[in-house]
Amino acid sequence: MKRNCCDMRGMLSFLILFLVSKKPMHGQEIADELEKRKGERPSPGTIYPALKSLKEMGFIQEKKDGKTINYTITKTGEHSLKISKQQFCRTFMDVF
């Protein structure tokens, strides 16, 4: 089942989608950036299933560069990120 919005539970998918919307990244770069932002490094067992799910939903695509796989956002992913940002703002606007 395709959704028009990434999974916001735990916000991992949202954060990954946001990060790859800024520039293509490989898994290690994503883990590094998440560690900087959240203060905790996610394990490969956490990141790669989220990447697989985002890819299956058509939100990101893989581009191989030798042994390195870089992830980039798709047009569908850009649309999902836009909707997810709106949901985030509606949900958390009063928190700030």
N, C-alpha and C positions, 0 to 999 in steps of 0.2 A: 504494500500500500504506500503510495507516494503522499507525502505531506507537503504543504506549502510553507512550512516553518520548521527550523531545526529543533531538535529536542533540547528543552531548556533545563531539564532535570540536572542538577549539579552544574549546569552551565558550561560543561566541558565542550560539547559540540558547538555551542554559541561562540565560545572563546576561540576555538580552533578555526571556525569559519571567519571570525573577525580577523585573526592573525593572517590567514592566507589571503584575505582580501587586500591586505597591505602590500604583500610581496609573496612570490613563490617560496615555499619553505619545505625542508625535509623534516622527518620525524624528530631528529635530535634538536634541530633549531626550534621546533614547536615546543618540545619539552623544556628547553632552556628558557624560552620566553614565558611559558606558563610558570616556571619556577620563579622567575623574576616578579611576575605579577601576583602570584598567589602565595609565595613564600614556601611552597612545597613542590617537589619535583614529582610529576606523575610517572608511574612506571610504564614501560612499553606495553604491558598487559592492559593498561588503561587507555593509552593514546591510540594504539593501532586498531582496536575494535571501533573506537569512535571515528577514526579516519575511514575505516571500511564502511561503516554505516553512512557517513556523509557521501562517500563515493557511490554507494548503492542507490542513494536517494537522488543522485545526479547533481549534488551541490558542489563537489570538488572533482578534479580529475588528476590523474597521475601523469607525470612526465619523467621518463627515465633519462638520467645523465650518467652513463657508465653504470656503476653499482648503486648510485644514489637515486632515490625516487623523490622528486619534488612534487608538492601538491599545490594546485592553483584553483582558484574559485571559478565556477562556471557562471553563465548568465542566470541560470536557475538558482544557484547559490547566492548570487548578488540579490536576487529578489527575496529569497528566504531570509537573508541577513537583514534586509530592510524591514521586513515584517517582524522579525525577531527583535530588532532594536525598538520598534514601536511598542511591542508587547512588554519589553523590559522597562521602557519609560513609563507606560501605564501602570505597571505593577509596582515599580520602586520609586516613582516620582515623589510620593509623600514621605518616603524614608529620609530624604535629604532635606 
